[in-house]
Amino acid sequence: MALSIYSLGYVRGYYGRKNVGVLGALFNALLLATTLVFLADNVFFFLMTWEIMALTAYCLVSFEHEHEETRNAGVCFTS
C-alpha cells in the first residue's frame, strides 16, 4: 500500500517522543482487519472484523491525544 511508504517518513517525528511500536502494531492491525473485512463470507464474521477495523482506526486517529483537535477527531466532534 502506498500509505505504508508514506508512513515511514511520518513516523520519524515520533522517535523518542512516543512508542512507535504501538503505532506500528495498530497500523498492521488495521491492515489485517481491512483485509479480513473484504474476505468475510458471512455476516457475523463481517461485523466482527468491521468492529476491529473501526477500533484500530479510532486508536490510530487518537494516537496524538495530547492535542485537542486530535481528541475531537477521535470522537467525531467538530468545533
C-alpha positions in Angstrom: 0.0 0.0 0.0 1.2 3.5 -0.8 0.2 4.6 2.7 2.8 2.3 4.2 5.5 4.0 2.3 4.3 7.5 3.3 4.0 6.4 7.0 7.8 5.6 7.2 8.6 9.3 6.9 5.7 10.3 9.1 6.8 8.1 12.0 10.3 9.7 12.1 8.9 12.6 14.1 7.7 10.3 16.8 11.0 8.6 17.6 12.0 9.4 21.2 8.7 11.1 22.0 6.1 8.2 21.6 6.1 4.5 21.5 6.5 3.8 17.7 6.0 0.1 18.2 2.4 0.7 19.3 1.8 2.8 16.3 3.2 0.1 14.0 1.2 -2.6 15.7 -2.1 -0.6 15.3 -1.3 0.2 11.7 -0.7 -3.5 10.9 -3.8 -4.5 12.8 -5.8 -2.0 10.7 -4.4 -3.5 7.5 -5.2 -7.0 8.7 -8.8 -6.0 9.8 -9.4 -4.3 6.5 -8.3 -7.4 4.6 -10.5 -9.6 6.7 -13.5 -7.3 6.1 -13.1 -8.0 2.3 -12.6 -11.7 2.9 -15.6 -12.1 5.1 -18.0 -14.8 3.9 -20.8 -14.4 6.4 -22.5 -11.6 8.3 -21.1 -12.4 11.7 -17.5 -12.5 10.6 -18.0 -9.3 8.6 -19.4 -7.4 11.6 -16.7 -8.7 13.9 -13.9 -7.6 11.6 -15.7 -4.3 10.8 -15.7 -3.5 14.6 -12.0 -4.5 14.9 -11.2 -2.2 11.9 -13.2 0.6 13.5 -11.5 0.3 16.8 -8.0 0.2 15.4 -8.8 3.2 13.2 -10.0 5.1 16.3 -6.8 4.2 18.1 -4.7 5.4 15.2 -6.6 8.7 14.9 -6.3 9.3 18.7 -2.6 8.4 18.8 -1.7 12.1 19.4 -4.3 12.5 22.1 -2.4 15.4 23.7 -3.8 17.8 21.0 -7.4 18.9 21.4 -8.1 18.7 17.7 -7.0 15.1 17.7 -9.3 14.2 20.6 -12.1 15.9 18.7 -11.4 13.9 15.6 -11.3 10.7 17.5 -14.8 11.1 18.8 -16.1 12.8 15.6 -16.9 16.2 17.1 -16.4 19.3 15.1 -15.5 22.7 16.7 
